[in-house]
Amino acid sequence: MARPKTEVKPNASHAEAGGSGPSRGKRLLFVVLTGCLALLGMEVAARGLEWGLERWLASRPESRNPFVRVHNRVPVFDLEPGATEYVRTPYHWISNAERFAARKTPGIYRVFVVGGSAAAGWPHKSSESFPGLLSRKLSRMLPTTRVEVVNAAGHTYASHRVKLVFDEIVDYEPDLVILYTGNNEFLEDLVYAGSALDRDEGPARLAISRLMNRIRRHWQPPVSIDVASYGQRDQVVNRLSFAFGRASRQWTDARQYEATGDHYEFNVGSMLDIAQKRGVPVLVLGVPVNLRDWRPNVSRHDPSLGLEQRVAWQKAFSSGVLALEAGRADEAVDALERSVAIDPNYAEGWYELGLARLRAERSEGVREAFLEALEHDAYPFRSVFDGRLRDLAHERGVAFIDLADLFQQSAPLGVPGFEFFVDYVHPTAAANERIAHEVVTLLDTRKLLPEAPALAPGDVRIEIPADVEEQVSVLRGLFNQFLVMRQYDHLDGLAQRLWRAIDRELPRATPERRRRLTRVRSEVAKVMQIVTPYRRMLRAERLGRLEEQYTPAEAEDIYRAYAEMIRLMEAPAMPLSFFREFAVASRAEDAER
């Protein structure tokens, strides 16, 4: 009997799977489409938010600055009710005498000079500053025009503070703004955060991504700077740093260093863009520095050097320095070339090599060695961003005078020194006259003056007295500058010049002035009594001979006397405990370097 056929039913799981195949595909498609629509909606919303944010930022230009935020903004100049002239307010570190007409008439030619103390003319009198000399020249060239050259350069002003001045003076109908800035970028103890540190991120294609990046970058707000209360406290940590030979925090951190350069570029670029939009002519001056006669403020070894390399470097460096001091320049060159080959990061090695090549009359490589010393200075108080400044001026088609190149061409082997500068960056009075001459020559050549000049630039040269830098006020300021910045090579000579200036003035001084001059003489003598053993101790450290020449107690006594002198000069209001902690850490760094 045949068995009945059994109906074979499909496997349940197979049936469910097969039966739901089209349904699962639809669900997957629905999920994908829903996700795409959601992403599209978010992207549209993000673009709308981005558009609104950009419009809001456009109404608040300061919000576009990723580097600093400004508070307590106060004016540089003020106009009292009923007054006929704007005068300088007490809030900014520019000359008290600066003023200009409240109502600019057609017969006025108004020039503003903005920048730092090199632009201001420190340590000279107003008449010997670059703006003062420029005013005298233009007044002679334009006898029928009322010339106003307003020196709005601020002492110790980095480019972010120069920009605050610039943002204001463009409202005063300038016929020309002269920009001369770049030496103070590391003076304030700024530590950047957020978007200021983002250099390599390319533009995102999606608005969502751009917004998320912006939120992430701005989670840490930019540094906040105070305008109204700007003073010594904003600089004291950094001034103590180079007084004790400590590296700048912005130099030791590569991202902070790059952010400092980017900040400088942002400030200068913003000023040039604003001037272009407002139709204000701008003349940019390159920033020359003293390469030959100014040691790097701070030198630091490459941290990756091993003990064996440090020993080899010390032997080569010490041999080179001693040979140079003994007048054996060729021998010094060979030894110092070995030292920089071992550690190219140590700025003073390059500086000593530059001196050795100069004295050996080896023209090849002299300037390059001094430029390397500048580049590796661990406290770069001389401009290291002049190349960026030059590029910005050229990119925007702005008039540019390359002062660094001008001084180089006139200096021995292309290395400027004290023939152009009274210190590290401040021009001599004669150099100020040279700068003013270059400015009027450019204005004349490019037909930028308001009328045909009555005299040619060559006919309005100003004779600078040979002893203009031998005044007590000038030498006293320079002595303090050289002392705090550890320029001991020239401190003895500077003290002697100051004492001679005091001796010349004493016979004709009033009794009160005589007392002040006598006090200055005594103060300088006391400083030299403290500094002389301290610099000898530093020399022993540089040559690796500290333990041979000093006991630990002797070295500590010398250092303590120096530290107390610096505290009284630079930080008398600083808590003693903080200062001592700073000094102890600095001593440790000195020994390490």
C-alpha positions as MATLAB code, in Angstrom:
seq = 'MARPKTEVKPNASHAEAGGSGPSRGKRLLFVVLTGCLALLGMEVAARGLEWGLERWLASRPESRNPFVRVHNRVPVFDLEPGATEYVRTPYHWISNAERFAARKTPGIYRVFVVGGSAAAGWPHKSSESFPGLLSRKLSRMLPTTRVEVVNAAGHTYASHRVKLVFDEIVDYEPDLVILYTGNNEFLEDLVYAGSALDRDEGPARLAISRLMNRIRRHWQPPVSIDVASYGQRDQVVNRLSFAFGRASRQWTDARQYEATGDHYEFNVGSMLDIAQKRGVPVLVLGVPVNLRDWRPNVSRHDPSLGLEQRVAWQKAFSSGVLALEAGRADEAVDALERSVAIDPNYAEGWYELGLARLRAERSEGVREAFLEALEHDAYPFRSVFDGRLRDLAHERGVAFIDLADLFQQSAPLGVPGFEFFVDYVHPTAAANERIAHEVVTLLDTRKLLPEAPALAPGDVRIEIPADVEEQVSVLRGLFNQFLVMRQYDHLDGLAQRLWRAIDRELPRATPERRRRLTRVRSEVAKVMQIVTPYRRMLRAERLGRLEEQYTPAEAEDIYRAYAEMIRLMEAPAMPLSFFREFAVASRAEDAER';
ca = [
       0.000    0.000    0.000;
       1.467    3.191   -1.105;
       2.220    5.712    1.548;
       0.357    8.966    1.056;
       2.496   11.875   -0.002;
       3.325   14.172    2.819;
       2.955   17.870    2.128;
       6.263   19.464    2.631;
       5.927   22.821    4.393;
       8.586   25.408    4.011;
      10.901   25.865    6.933;
       9.419   28.536    9.141;
      12.598   30.519    9.525;
      13.302   30.295    5.837;
       9.768   31.395    5.053;
      10.035   34.336    7.379;
      13.342   35.332    5.924;
      12.254   34.904    2.369;
       8.927   36.467    2.902;
      10.433   39.580    4.570;
      13.196   40.140    2.030;
      11.479   42.994    0.177;
      10.137   44.418    3.443;
      13.623   44.534    5.036;
      15.065   46.268    1.991;
      12.362   48.868    2.178;
      13.025   49.461    5.825;
      16.741   49.836    5.165;
      16.040   52.260    2.338;
      13.665   54.183    4.587;
      16.313   54.441    7.313;
      18.938   55.653    4.844;
      16.593   58.212    3.291;
      15.456   59.406    6.708;
      19.079   59.773    7.808;
      19.951   61.676    4.644;
      16.964   63.976    5.068;
      17.897   64.569    8.708;
      21.503   65.295    7.743;
      20.291   67.588    4.979;
      18.037   69.386    7.428;
      20.876   69.743    9.902;
      23.172   71.027    7.155;
      20.575   73.582    6.043;
      20.068   74.635    9.642;
      23.836   74.814   10.194;
      24.252   76.987    7.095;
      21.527   79.272    8.386;
      23.208   79.476   11.778;
      26.550   80.070   10.093;
      25.095   82.877    7.949;
      23.545   84.512   11.020;
      26.753   84.103   13.007;
      28.838   85.697   10.252;
      26.460   88.655   10.083;
      26.640   89.050   13.841;
      30.443   88.841   13.799;
      30.540   91.403   11.005;
      28.744   93.825   13.322;
      31.324   93.082   16.051;
      34.776   93.160   14.411;
      36.541   92.444   17.691;
      34.768   89.080   17.897;
      36.640   87.984   14.804;
      39.932   88.172   16.680;
      40.850   84.610   17.724;
      43.915   85.747   19.688;
      42.801   88.331   22.262;
      39.687   89.918   23.671;
      39.822   93.528   24.776;
      38.183   94.988   27.855;
      38.278   98.395   29.508;
      38.870   99.972   26.120;
      39.772  103.632   26.629;
      40.620  106.320   24.063;
      44.100  107.442   23.145;
      42.996  111.018   22.489;
      40.209  113.109   23.949;
      38.433  116.364   23.091;
      37.201  118.427   25.986;
      33.963  120.396   25.451;
      34.788  123.645   23.690;
      38.443  122.635   23.086;
      40.056  123.211   19.708;
      42.534  120.320   19.923;
      42.539  116.635   20.677;
      44.991  115.787   23.463;
      46.444  112.534   24.676;
      44.588  110.817   27.535;
      46.445  109.342   30.551;
      45.651  105.761   29.547;
      48.206  105.078   26.827;
      51.990  105.079   26.930;
      52.631  107.704   24.286;
      54.120  111.185   24.505;
      52.169  113.622   26.685;
      52.784  116.462   24.246;
      50.882  114.936   21.323;
      47.888  116.976   20.140;
      46.187  117.898   16.867;
      43.404  120.147   15.607;
      39.855  119.121   16.412;
      38.644  120.441   13.084;
      40.748  119.436   10.128;
      40.784  122.178    7.515;
      41.922  121.750    3.889;
      45.300  123.318    4.714;
      46.301  120.596    7.180;
      48.485  117.619    6.270;
      48.043  115.080    9.077;
      50.380  112.128    9.624;
      50.151  109.580   12.435;
      53.088  107.375   13.435;
      52.077  104.166   15.255;
      54.225  101.408   16.662;
      56.421  100.704   19.667;
      59.181  102.630   21.410;
      61.526  102.405   18.404;
      58.922  104.354   16.442;
      58.406  106.723   19.372;
      62.110  107.580   19.398;
      63.138  106.331   22.858;
      65.432  107.304   24.571;
      65.700  110.613   22.719;
      63.866  113.883   23.097;
      60.873  114.471   20.833;
      62.892  116.723   18.521;
      65.421  113.901   17.964;
      62.846  111.159   17.424;
      61.949  109.934   13.973;
      58.448  111.545   14.053;
      59.912  114.823   15.355;
      62.534  114.936   12.615;
      59.923  114.008   10.009;
      57.753  116.900   11.161;
      60.629  119.351   10.789;
      61.468  118.088    7.308;
      57.885  118.197    6.024;
      57.339  121.675    7.452;
      60.293  122.952    5.443;
      59.244  121.121    2.284;
      55.596  122.294    2.556;
      55.791  125.931    3.756;
      52.167  126.764    2.855;
      50.740  123.670    4.584;
      50.129  123.143    8.280;
      51.952  119.879    8.985;
      50.773  117.690   11.885;
      52.966  114.673   12.579;
      51.398  112.970   15.593;
      53.653  110.530   17.425;
      51.090  107.937   18.553;
      53.655  105.174   19.096;
      53.372  103.479   22.487;
      56.299  102.422   24.643;
      56.344   98.617   25.128;
      53.372   98.309   22.716;
      53.157   95.028   20.843;
      51.152   94.943   17.622;
      47.879   94.084   19.406;
      48.124   97.346   21.367;
      49.327   99.241   18.303;
      46.147   98.046   16.603;
      44.042   99.599   19.396;
      45.683  102.942   18.654;
      45.298  102.442   14.912;
      41.602  101.582   15.193;
      41.047  104.967   16.805;
      43.280  107.258   14.780;
      41.767  106.233   11.442;
      38.715  108.236   12.566;
      40.781  111.433   12.784;
      41.077  111.957    9.018;
      44.753  111.048    8.591;
      46.419  111.815    5.280;
      49.023  109.157    6.051;
      49.652  106.509    8.708;
      53.192  105.222    9.203;
      53.399  101.760   10.787;
      56.633  100.693   12.513;
      56.002   97.683   14.784;
      57.437   94.264   15.589;
      59.843   94.322   18.550;
      57.504   93.772   21.508;
      55.565   90.678   20.482;
      56.975   88.594   23.348;
      56.931   91.301   26.016;
      53.531   90.559   27.553;
      53.034   87.139   29.069;
      50.280   86.011   26.693;
      49.369   82.335   26.545;
      47.139   81.534   23.583;
      44.270   79.069   23.532;
      41.455   77.805   21.320;
      41.428   78.813   17.673;
      44.664   80.790   18.046;
      46.530   77.466   18.127;
      44.808   75.883   15.092;
      47.111   76.399   12.113;
      46.901   73.321    9.930;
      43.169   72.613    9.772;
      41.854   72.973    6.245;
      38.418   74.354    5.423;
      35.592   71.899    6.119;
      33.103   71.218    3.325;
      30.096   70.744    5.566;
      28.643   73.639    7.550;
      27.953   71.233   10.427;
      31.637   70.362   10.578;
      32.638   74.023   10.414;
      30.287   74.908   13.268;
      31.486   72.005   15.398;
      35.106   73.012   14.764;
      34.325   76.592   15.700;
      32.608   75.520   18.919;
      35.509   73.215   19.765;
      38.134   75.868   19.016;
      36.329   78.571   20.950;
      35.645   76.412   23.976;
      38.771   78.022   25.403;
      38.321   81.793   25.012;
      41.137   84.017   23.740;
      43.402   85.903   26.099;
      41.788   88.964   27.641;
      43.861   92.166   27.669;
      43.135   95.232   29.755;
      43.546   98.601   28.045;
      42.811  101.034   30.864;
      44.997   99.325   33.466;
      47.944   98.358   31.261;
      51.160   98.804   33.206;
      54.271   97.270   34.697;
      52.402   94.264   36.076;
      51.609   93.144   32.532;
      55.324   92.907   31.765;
      56.944   92.075   35.076;
      57.095   88.278   34.655;
      58.734   88.579   31.270;
      61.104   91.374   32.337;
      62.213   89.188   35.218;
      62.596   86.314   32.770;
      65.234   88.018   30.692;
      66.821   89.596   33.800;
      67.411   86.045   35.072;
      68.072   84.430   31.712;
      64.847   82.425   31.521;
      63.325   81.530   28.177;
      60.009   83.011   27.104;
      57.070   80.642   27.508;
      55.958   81.627   24.015;
      59.362   80.557   22.667;
      59.667   77.214   24.446;
      56.267   76.003   23.192;
      56.298   75.659   19.390;
      52.521   76.166   19.129;
      52.668   79.312   21.255;
      55.569   80.633   19.180;
      53.677   80.087   15.940;
      50.555   81.632   17.454;
      52.603   84.720   18.381;
      53.700   85.072   14.772;
      50.163   84.487   13.528;
      48.858   87.075   15.979;
      51.378   89.621   14.686;
      50.367   88.859   11.112;
      46.668   89.146   12.022;
      47.175   92.545   13.677;
      49.219   94.044   10.852;
      46.962   92.567    8.182;
      43.859   93.900    9.948;
      45.332   97.392   10.141;
      46.225   97.364    6.458;
      42.762   96.058    5.507;
      41.007   98.709    7.588;
      43.129  101.440    6.031;
      42.347  100.176    2.542;
      38.597  100.138    3.236;
      38.760  103.640    4.684;
      40.936  104.987    1.882;
      43.762  105.912    4.273;
      47.290  105.717    2.796;
      49.680  103.600    4.871;
      53.466  103.436    4.801;
      54.989  100.356    6.420;
      58.536  100.502    7.776;
      60.595   97.341    8.062;
      61.969   96.631   11.527;
      65.782   96.627   11.704;
      67.607   95.219   14.744;
      71.097   95.265   16.221;
      72.723   92.022   15.098;
      76.417   92.629   15.760;
      76.575   94.355   19.152;
      73.721   92.712   21.066;
      74.028   89.252   22.540;
      70.997   86.956   22.485;
      68.982   87.648   25.620;
      68.665   83.967   26.513;
      70.297   80.817   25.124;
      68.975   77.311   25.588;
      70.415   73.927   24.660;
      68.599   71.432   22.482;
      66.814   69.267   25.088;
      67.550   66.120   23.064;
      71.326   66.428   23.559;
      72.866   63.523   25.436;
      75.569   63.815   28.103;
      78.352   62.968   25.694;
      77.170   65.622   23.251;
      76.892   68.209   26.043;
      80.465   67.497   27.110;
      81.702   67.787   23.507;
      79.751   71.004   23.009;
      81.152   72.543   26.212;
      84.713   71.732   25.171;
      84.257   73.243   21.695;
      82.382   76.322   22.933;
      84.835   77.072   25.761;
      87.834   76.613   23.477;
      86.290   78.990   20.936;
      85.439   81.698   23.463;
      88.879   81.575   25.102;
      90.637   81.639   21.727;
      88.555   84.636   20.675;
      89.368   86.478   23.902;
      93.064   85.757   23.310;
      92.909   87.212   19.795;
      93.197   83.873   17.961;
      90.181   84.455   15.742;
      90.844   81.691   13.194;
      91.207   79.111   15.936;
      88.039   80.443   17.534;
      86.106   80.062   14.269;
      87.049   76.400   13.958;
      86.083   75.590   17.560;
      82.808   77.522   17.480;
      81.814   75.924   14.179;
      82.173   72.581   15.952;
      79.989   73.851   18.804;
      77.095   74.943   16.572;
      77.339   71.684   14.631;
      76.760   69.819   17.904;
      74.014   72.138   19.173;
      72.615   74.565   16.589;
      69.874   75.526   19.065;
      72.194   77.456   21.418;
      71.930   81.096   20.323;
      75.111   82.357   21.972;
      77.166   79.777   20.125;
      76.075   81.380   16.858;
      76.718   84.853   18.232;
      80.269   84.001   19.292;
      80.824   82.397   15.881;
      79.658   85.594   14.202;
      82.131   87.631   16.276;
      84.926   85.182   15.507;
      84.272   85.239   11.765;
      84.076   89.032   11.864;
      87.421   89.375   13.640;
      89.023   86.738   11.443;
      87.912   88.846    8.482;
      86.044   85.917    6.991;
      83.278   87.719    5.159;
      81.539   84.476    4.244;
      79.020   83.403    6.835;
      79.306   86.401    9.170;
      75.799   87.731    8.670;
      74.340   84.214    8.590;
      75.807   83.446   12.039;
      74.346   86.600   13.583;
      70.966   85.900   11.983;
      71.025   82.377   13.456;
      71.740   83.922   16.859;
      68.687   86.150   16.437;
      66.532   83.259   15.250;
      67.452   81.047   18.228;
      67.266   83.726   20.924;
      65.079   82.110   23.589;
      63.751   85.503   24.596;
      63.220   87.196   21.198;
      62.898   90.835   22.188;
      64.142   91.833   18.738;
      61.808   91.449   15.776;
      61.814   87.943   14.293;
      58.767   88.490   12.072;
      60.114   91.074    9.647;
      59.714   88.638    6.750;
      55.995   88.349    7.467;
      55.728   92.138    7.621;
      57.422   92.503    4.234;
      55.140   89.890    2.683;
      51.998   91.532    4.074;
      52.971   94.930    2.658;
      53.784   93.478   -0.758;
      50.647   91.320   -0.926;
      48.452   94.354   -0.302;
      50.428   96.731   -2.478;
      51.253   99.012    0.449;
      54.250  101.352    0.362;
      57.138   99.689    2.178;
      60.590  100.911    3.204;
      62.910   98.014    3.999;
      64.881   99.576    6.843;
      66.538   96.269    7.722;
      67.980   96.048    4.205;
      68.863   99.746    4.231;
      70.895   99.417    7.449;
      72.426   96.159    6.264;
      73.774   97.780    3.108;
      75.536  100.473    5.134;
      76.917   98.215    7.894;
      80.259   96.365    7.966;
      79.791   93.001    6.235;
      76.038   93.618    6.275;
      75.733   93.293   10.053;
      74.270   96.417   11.751;
      75.431   97.381   15.238;
      75.883  100.436   17.422;
      76.483  102.694   14.425;
      72.679  102.546   13.938;
      71.309  101.599   17.367;
      71.698  102.830   20.931;
      70.766   99.340   22.163;
      69.068   96.297   20.632;
      66.414   97.991   18.419;
      66.183  101.712   19.174;
      67.819  103.808   16.438;
      70.362  106.493   17.193;
      69.320  110.090   16.546;
      71.366  109.990   13.327;
      69.557  106.800   12.278;
      66.223  108.474   13.079;
      67.227  111.266   10.711;
      68.050  108.658    8.074;
      64.625  107.039    8.504;
      62.863  110.400    8.245;
      64.854  111.147    5.081;
      63.804  107.845    3.491;
      60.171  108.605    4.299;
      60.125  112.087    2.749;
      62.024  110.766   -0.272;
      59.388  108.082   -0.852;
      56.531  110.556   -0.374;
      58.144  112.946   -2.823;
      58.951  110.263   -5.405;
      55.442  108.789   -5.333;
      53.730  112.199   -5.404;
      52.000  111.553   -2.082;
      52.499  115.053   -0.684;
      49.601  117.553   -0.712;
      51.521  120.066   -2.831;
      54.674  120.301   -4.894;
      57.477  120.528   -2.321;
      59.392  123.803   -2.129;
      62.589  121.878   -1.294;
      63.910  118.480   -2.302;
      64.445  115.822    0.407;
      68.195  116.258    0.116;
      67.852  119.956    0.958;
      66.122  119.372    4.297;
      68.653  117.123    5.982;
      69.055  117.870    9.673;
      72.469  117.958   11.309;
      72.566  115.740   14.405;
      75.044  116.821   17.125;
      77.754  114.246   17.748;
      77.124  114.202   21.516;
      73.352  113.808   21.363;
      73.527  110.355   22.988;
      75.860  111.573   25.763;
      73.138  113.178   27.862;
      72.541  111.946   31.403;
      68.865  111.150   30.780;
      69.688  109.052   27.709;
      72.572  107.180   29.310;
      70.661  106.494   32.528;
      67.850  104.843   30.610;
      70.284  102.824   28.529;
      72.239  101.696   31.591;
      69.114  100.160   33.130;
      68.227   98.562   29.797;
      71.647   96.964   29.344;
      71.678   95.781   32.952;
      68.296   94.031   32.948;
      68.931   92.510   29.522;
      72.330   91.148   30.656;
      74.449   92.954   28.093;
      77.535   92.916   30.276;
      80.019   93.337   27.404;
      79.126   97.015   27.231;
      78.010   97.828   30.768;
      81.389   99.084   32.015;
      81.729  101.459   29.082;
      78.189  102.693   29.543;
      78.775  103.389   33.237;
      81.898  105.371   32.366;
      79.989  107.430   29.780;
      77.256  108.130   32.318;
      79.741  109.260   34.969;
      81.462  111.565   32.474;
      78.099  113.073   31.510;
      77.345  113.688   35.178;
      80.738  115.348   35.669;
      80.086  117.654   32.716;
      76.708  118.712   34.039;
      77.524  119.093   37.739;
      79.282  122.512   37.567;
      76.257  124.240   36.031;
      73.526  122.262   37.832;
      71.158  123.734   40.398;
      71.563  122.473   43.978;
      68.547  120.156   43.602;
      69.783  118.853   40.270;
      73.244  118.357   41.746;
      71.792  116.188   44.496;
      69.932  114.070   41.943;
      73.032  113.656   39.777;
      75.121  112.663   42.802;
      72.487  110.097   43.750;
      72.541  108.630   40.223;
      76.326  108.328   40.345;
      76.118  106.511   43.683;
      73.356  104.161   42.468;
      75.301  103.182   39.356;
      78.421  102.527   41.435;
      76.474  100.221   43.756;
      75.001   98.358   40.797;
      78.446   97.799   39.306;
      79.697   96.434   42.651;
      76.954   93.785   42.490;
      77.004   93.082   38.760;
      80.776   92.700   38.364;
      81.084   89.524   40.475;
      77.791   88.209   39.078;
      78.886   88.461   35.443;
      82.221   86.842   36.312;
      80.326   83.962   37.857;
      78.144   83.673   34.736;
      81.261   83.597   32.593;
      82.617   80.721   34.666;
      79.331   78.888   34.131;
      79.460   79.481   30.375;
      82.962   78.013   30.262;
      82.069   75.058   32.473;
      84.380   76.234   35.262;
      81.969   77.294   37.987;
      82.925   74.551   40.442;
      86.627   75.210   39.848;
      86.380   78.908   40.653;
      83.570   79.201   43.247;
      82.359   77.320   46.259;
      78.592   76.743   46.419;
      78.327   79.291   49.222;
      80.226   81.948   47.246;
      78.072   81.402   44.184;
      74.901   81.576   46.284;
      75.937   84.849   47.928;
      76.697   86.454   44.563;
      73.419   85.296   43.096;
      71.399   86.424   46.135;
      72.842   89.954   45.916;
      72.007   90.149   42.203;
      68.484   88.806   42.735;
      67.730   91.333   45.470;
      68.950   94.171   43.256;
      66.679   93.044   40.410;
      63.731   92.703   42.788;
      64.116   96.277   43.975;
      64.478   97.552   40.399;
      61.819   95.537   38.621;
      59.371   94.003   41.091;
      59.287   95.815   44.442;
      55.534   95.162   44.761;
      55.779   91.452   43.962;
      55.206   89.140   46.977;
      58.602   88.189   48.336;
      57.747   84.478   48.450;
      56.785   84.451   44.761;
      59.909   86.358   43.784;
      62.191   84.036   45.725;
      60.540   81.010   44.126;
      61.049   82.605   40.708;
      64.684   83.427   41.486;
      65.457   79.907   42.731;
      63.919   78.347   39.612;
      65.859   80.794   37.452;
      69.116   79.861   39.165;
      68.427   76.212   38.441;
      67.793   77.024   34.774;
      70.990   79.085   34.616;
      72.991   76.143   35.918;
      71.236   73.754   33.507;
      71.942   75.868   30.435;
];
